[in-house]
Amino acid sequence: MLQNKGECRMIKLIKVSMVVLMGSSLLFAGSEQMKMYDVKSGKIEYEIKGSGEIMGQKMQTIGKKRVIFDDNGAKNLTEENKIDKQTIMGQKKVTKTHTMTYMKEGMVYHVDFKSKRIMRMANMAASMGALFGGGQNMKQSGEEMMIKMGGKKTGTDNVLGYTCDVWEMMGVKQCMYKGIPLRVVTDVMGMKNTETATKAEFDISLSKNDFKLPDFPIYDERGEKLDKSKLDVMDKKAEVKSAQASEQMAELGNVIAAAAKDAGIKEGERPTKAQEEAMKNSMMEAMLPRMKKEILSGEKIMRVGYECLGKADTLKEANECNDEMNAMSGETDEPFDEWSPKTKKETLGEFDQYLNEMVPCIKKAQTMQDAKQCVPQE
């Protein structure tokens, strides 16, 4: 069955840009938003303790945790070993858990020690932090969010000689040193748990070995095994996308704030439908120049592809053109699964429509409504 590559590559480019303006989230967060701490690097070891009783069930937890971070938290490895003991009607149950998570800018590596597998995926938590942080680092936006949720800074304390701010919210008391929790006490529904730093070093030199993962096979979110020798290249590409997304997220945050102000929406008040509509229109018009720039940046790639595919007579030649366009765009569009005179004519026709109809139309668009008219409706 023919995969309509022309539609995939051309119209998708325009529609995705418009969808972003309508409020969809980006998959990558930039390193600026991932600066979680006001300390460049560090190694911290924690002792974990917990005990309590819920509905006749007695529980006890003991464990250790270590955290290693660099680039103000943009790189962060957390490993935790815990033993949970439960006593239910005289019956005892012991559960051991061993977890490791390595966050590297916009990517996350989750280690499953039981199955001896590692999963590599986009860092969605970072994306949300970037979206709601509005261009601030996560420490600052996190404190502001805690205040909005009723959290309070109640004083200061000292852990391992470091003076930290004490924050309390909903049964959780944290002692934060420059954004880093050195002690966390949770007392909820009869269960009290503590994580206390027993050793901490900051602003130290770290090497690649400090972030070394177990020698387990690595898989992507689709369950496909990844070539470890290509991970560095893949991560660098992800970092580039992260930087681009960082700029977009910061700009989007400013646009949202300005649009809300223009619509007369005040913080803490629920907007009316009329205000929501006014805000949406204001955002769309403010982002139109960037959307046009992104869409038109693909014009060169499309012209190269059009010329290459025009000379392609075999499936192999068509997919060589596809690979060339992927290399130029940094995307990974799937290869053609068929290439015949018919599919070639259809694909080139769609490229022609994009280059000679959509692109000129987008260039002339003065409003988002004008731009929407340039995209064929499904």
Secondary structure as GFF3:
##gff-version 3
##sequence-region A 1 378
A	DSSP	alpha_helix	5	22	.	.	.	ID=ss1
A	DSSP	beta_strand	42	54	.	.	.	ID=ss2
A	DSSP	beta_strand	57	70	.	.	.	ID=ss3
A	DSSP	three_ten_helix	71	73	.	.	.	ID=ss4
A	DSSP	beta_strand	75	88	.	.	.	ID=ss5
A	DSSP	beta_strand	91	104	.	.	.	ID=ss6
A	DSSP	beta_strand	107	112	.	.	.	ID=ss7
A	DSSP	beta_strand	117	122	.	.	.	ID=ss8
A	DSSP	alpha_helix	124	133	.	.	.	ID=ss9
A	DSSP	alpha_helix	138	148	.	.	.	ID=ss10
A	DSSP	beta_strand	152	159	.	.	.	ID=ss11
A	DSSP	beta_strand	162	169	.	.	.	ID=ss12
A	DSSP	beta_strand	172	177	.	.	.	ID=ss13
A	DSSP	beta_strand	180	188	.	.	.	ID=ss14
A	DSSP	beta_strand	191	202	.	.	.	ID=ss15
A	DSSP	three_ten_helix	208	211	.	.	.	ID=ss16
A	DSSP	beta_strand	218	219	.	.	.	ID=ss17
A	DSSP	three_ten_helix	228	230	.	.	.	ID=ss18
A	DSSP	alpha_helix	231	262	.	.	.	ID=ss19
A	DSSP	alpha_helix	273	297	.	.	.	ID=ss20
A	DSSP	alpha_helix	299	311	.	.	.	ID=ss21
A	DSSP	alpha_helix	315	329	.	.	.	ID=ss22
A	DSSP	alpha_helix	341	353	.	.	.	ID=ss23
A	DSSP	pi_helix	354	358	.	.	.	ID=ss24
A	DSSP	alpha_helix	359	364	.	.	.	ID=ss25
A	DSSP	alpha_helix	368	372	.	.	.	ID=ss26
###
